[in-house]
Amino acid sequence: MLAAVYRGDGRVAAEKVPTPSIGDDEVLIRVETCGVCHTDLKKIQYNLLAAPRIYGHETAGTVEKVGRNVRKYKQGDRVAVFHHIPCGTCFYCQRRLYAQCPVYKRVGVTAGFEPAGGGFAQYVRAMDWIVERGIERIPDGVSFDQACWIEPVNTCLKGVVMLDLMAGDTVAILGQGPIGLIFTMLVKRTGARVIASDTIPYRLALSRDLGADSADPRTSDFEQMIRDATNGRGADAVIVATNAPGLVDQALKLSRPGAKILLFAQTSIKERIEISGADVCVGERILMGSYSADVDLQAESARLVCGGSLPLERLISHRVPLAEINEGIQTALHPGERSLKVVVHPQEAV
C-alpha cells in the first residue's frame, strides 16, 4: 500500500509499505479521509519522535477486514477511529484525566513502524482495545470528509466542558483556524458570547458567519469589544487556540479577575511561556490545560459531527492525495488567505 512515512529531519515521503496484518481481535480499516492535525505537524516539524513513523489520526474509512473474534464490526462498515483509548480503571482514569492514563498514551492504531495513528496511509490496523471502545460508526449519508472531524471535535468539546461556561458569559477565542472555529461553534451552543481574534480577514469573516464578534488582535478593536461587552471587566474565559508567541500573556490581560484561561494549542515541549505570576495569583485566575480526547464524550462528538449541526466541511480548504502530502503539510504550516483545514485522501490517485 501507499503511505506517507516520516523519515526524520522534517521529511515525509510517500512510499510503498506492507499493508498491516491484523490479529484475531483487530480490524483493518481502509482509510478514505484523514485530517491534517497541527499536533502531528509539530512532531514532524520539530522532530519530536524518532523516525520512521506514519502519522495521521483524524481517520475515517471503511472496515476492510475483521479478526476472527471480532463481532462488533463487519467488512464494509463505515467508521471513524480514535487512536487513543484509556484503560478506565487506573488512578488517572478514576479522576477522568484520561490523557494521562498509561494505556491511553499507547497508540492503538498503526499503518506500520512504531504506532503513530497511521491515517496518512491507505490502510490502518486498529488494535484490540481500540476495537472494543474506540470506533464510531458513520451513518449513511455522512461523508468521510465530515466524519474525520469526530476526533478533533471531541478534543474541543472536552475543553468547553472543562470551562463549565454559563449562558451570557463572554468568551475570547484567540485564533480562528480550524480548531478555533470549532471552539466558536461549540461555545456558541452554550449560550455564551464569542469574541474571536485572528490576523487573517477570511477567518474573521467566517467566525462572524458562525455567530461570533471578531477582530484583528493587532488593533485596539478586539480588546475594546471585550471591555464593552463586560462593563470593562474583561472576558469570563479565554481559549488560546493557536500558539503564536505572546498569546498567553494577552489572554491574561484580556480576562477579568477570576477568569478561566484554557491553553489548547501549546503542545510542544519546546514552547515556553512568560507571564506575570501576579496576574494569576492576585487576579485569582485559573490557568488550565486540555489535551487530546475524552472517551466519555466520544459518542456525543460523533452525534454532533454526523448530525449536521456543525458546518464542518465548510472548513476544509484543501484535499490532497498521499503523493502530495508534503504540499498539504506546507499549506497547513503556512496558511494563505483562504487556507483552513487540509485533509488527505489516501485512495485518490495523483
N, C-alpha and C positions, 0 to 999 in steps of 0.2 A: 504494500500500500504506500501511498504518498503521505509524508508528514513533514512538518516544519521543525527541524531539530536545532535547538540552541547548542552552539559549539564553543561558547566562551567568548570573552572579549567583546560582548555586544553583538556577536554574529549569530544569525539564524539562517539555515539553509534548507530548502525544500529537497528532501531526499527520499529514496525508496528504502523502506524498512520492513521487517516482517510484520504481518498482521498479528495482533496479540492472540495467543491461545487462552482459553478460559478453563477454569476448574468446574467441578460439579455444582458448586453453589454460586457461580458467577454468571455474568451476562456480557455479551459482546454487542456494542451499540454502533450502528453506522451513523457517523456524525453528519448532519445536514447543515447546521449553523453553529458557530462558536463566536461569541463576542470577544473583542479585544479589551482586556481589563488593564487599568494602569498599575495594578499590583504586579501583574506578570511583566509589564513593561519595565518597572523598576528593577525586577530581578534580572532582566536581560540587560538593561542599560548600565546598571551598577555591578553586574556580575556577582549577585548576592549568593547564588547557589552554584555548586560545581556542575560543569558540563560533563556528558551530554544529557539533555532533558528535552521533553516535549511538553510545552506549556499549553495553556488554554483550559478554562474551567467553566465558562458560561455556555454550557453544552446542551444542544437539543438535537434529537435524531430519532432513529427507529431501531428497535431491537432486531438484531441480525441473527443471534444465536443465544440459546439459553443452556446452562448446565443441566445435567440430568436430575438434580434435586430441586431445581427452581420451579415453583408452581405459580408465583405471583404474576409472571410475565410470559409472553409468548412472542414468537417471531412476528414482526410487523407492528407491534405496539409502538405508538408514538410517545416519546418520553423526553423529559428533561432530567438531568442527573446532577446531583451535588457531589463534590469531590471530598468533602469532609463530613463525617457524622460522629458524634460523641458516643461514649460508652453508656452514659445515662446513670452511672452509679458512683463514680469517683467523688472525691472532695469537691472538685470544681463543678461537676455536673449537679451535685446537690445544691449548689448555690447559683445555678443557671449561668455559670461562666463557661459556657460550652467550648469557646475557642481556646481555653486554657487546658482542656482535657487532653491527657496524653494520647488517647485514641484519636481524638479529633485532629491532633497535629499530624497524624499519619494520613497521607494522601491515599485515598482508596480507589482512584480512577487513573488509568495509565494507558499510554499508547506504546510503551516500551521504555527502556532505560529506568532510571530512578523515577518512581511515580511523581508526576507533577501536574496532573489534570488531564493532559493528553488531547484536549479538544482541537488543537491545531494538527489534526490527523484525520484520515478517512474513517478509522475505527478506533474505539476505545474499549478497554476491559474494565468493567465495574466489579469490584471485589465483594466478598460475601456480605460484609456489614453495610456496604452501600446498597446492595440489592435489597437487604432487609428493610432499610429505613430511609434511603437517600435518593429514591427515584420517584418522580411525579409524572403521572400520565398527562398527555396533552390532548385535550378534546378535539374531535373532528372540527374542521373549520378554523382552527387556530394555526397560524403559520409558524414554522420553525423560527423565523426571524423574530416573531413576537415572543415565542416561548423561551428563547435564550435569555430573556430578561428575568426569569424567575429567581435565579440566584442573586443577581445584583439588587433586585427589588427587595429580596429578603434582607440583605445586609443593611439597606437604608431603613427598612421598616423596623429593624432591630434598634437602630439609633433613635428613631422617632419614639418608639415605645420607652426607651430609656429616659428621654427628655420629659415624658409624662406631661405633655402640654395641655393647657386649658383653652377652651373656646375663648377668643378675644385676646389671647396672647399675641405679642408681636415678636416674630422670629426673623432674624437676619441670617441669610444663607450666602456665604462667601464662595462664589464660584458657581457658574451655571453651565458647566459641561454636562455630559450625560448623567453623572451622579448627582450634581447639584440640581438638575432639572427633575430627577426622580424625587429628591427631597422636597422640592417645591410642590410636586403633585401630592405627595403623602402628607406634608404638613398642612396643605390647604384642606385636606379631608378631615383634619381635626377641628376645623373652625378657627384656627389661628390666622393671623395676617402675616403674609410673607413679604419681606423687603429683601430683594436679592441684588447681588453685585456681580459684575463681570466686565472685562475690558473689551469684549467683542460685541458690537452692536446687534448682530444677528441673534446671539444668545440672549441678550437682554430683551429683544422683541419677542422671542419665543417664550421667555419666562412671563412676560406680560400677557401673552395669549393664554397661558396656563393659570392666570389669576393673580400673579404677583405684581407688586410695585417693584421697580428695579432701576438701577442707575450705575454708571461707571464709578468704581470706588476711588478713582483718581480725582474726582470732582467733589465739591462740598455738598452736592445734591444728596448723595447717599446718606451721609451722616445726618443731614438735616431732615430727610424723610423719617428716619428713625426717631429723632428728637421730637418732631411734630406729631408722630403717631403715639407717643408715650408721655406726653406732657413734660418733655425734657428729661425723662428718667434714663432712657436707653432701652435696648431690646431685652425682652424677658429671657430669650435664649438665642444663642448664635451657633450655627453649624458651619464648621470650617471644612468645606467640601472640595478644596483644592490645596496645593502645597506650595504656593508662592511664598517667598521669604517675607516675613513681617506680618503675615495674616493673623497669627495667634495673638500677637500684641494688638493688632487692630480690633480683633474680636473682643478683647478685654475693654478697650476704650469705647466700643460701641454699646456695651452691655450695661445694664443697671446693676446696682448692688444686689447681691443675692441671685444673680442670673446663673443659668447653666450654659456652659460652653462645651460643645461636643467637637472633639478632634476626630475626624473620619479619614482624612487623606494622608496623615502623617505616618506612613507605613514603612519607611526605610530607616534602618538603624543609623544611616549616615546623616539623617536630617537632625538639625539642632535648633532649639527654640530658646530665645531670650525674652523674658517677660519681667515685669515688676512683681515681686512677691507680695508687695502690699496691695496691689490690685486684686489679688486673690484672697489674701488673709484679711486685711482691713475691710475690703469690699465684700467679704463673705460670699465670693463667687465660687461656683462648683465647676472645676475643670475635669472633664470626663472623656474617656476614650471608648470607641466602639470599633470592633474589628470582626470581620467575617460574618457568617450567617448564624441564625438561631433555629435549631431544629424544631422548636415549639411554634415557630412562625412559618414553617415550610409550606403547610397546606394553605394557609391564608395568603401567602405571597403568590402561590400558584393560582388561587382564585382571583386575586386582584389582576394578575397579568392575563390570564386566559378569559376572564370575564369581560374584558374590553373597556373597563372604566378608565384605564390609563393609556393615553395615546402614545405608546412606546415606540412603535415602528416609525413614528414621525421623527424620532431622534436619530435614526440610522441615516448617516450621510454617505457611507462608503461600504460597498460589498465587494470583497476580493476573493479570488481563488487562492489555494495554498501556494501556488507558484509565485504569486505576487505579494506574499505576506510581508516582505520587507518594506514594500511601498506602503502597505497598510500600517505597519508599525511606525514608520516615519510620519505618516499623516496623523496618527494618534498622538505622537510625541510633539509634533509641531503643527498644531491645527491652523487651518486657514480660516478665512472669514466665515465660511458656511460649513466647516468641518465639525462633526459631533461624534457619533458612535461609528466605529469601524467593526464590521463583522466579517468572519471568514466563512466561505462556502467550500468545504473540503472536497465535495463531489464534483465541483464545477471545473470544467476544462479552462485553460487559459484563453 
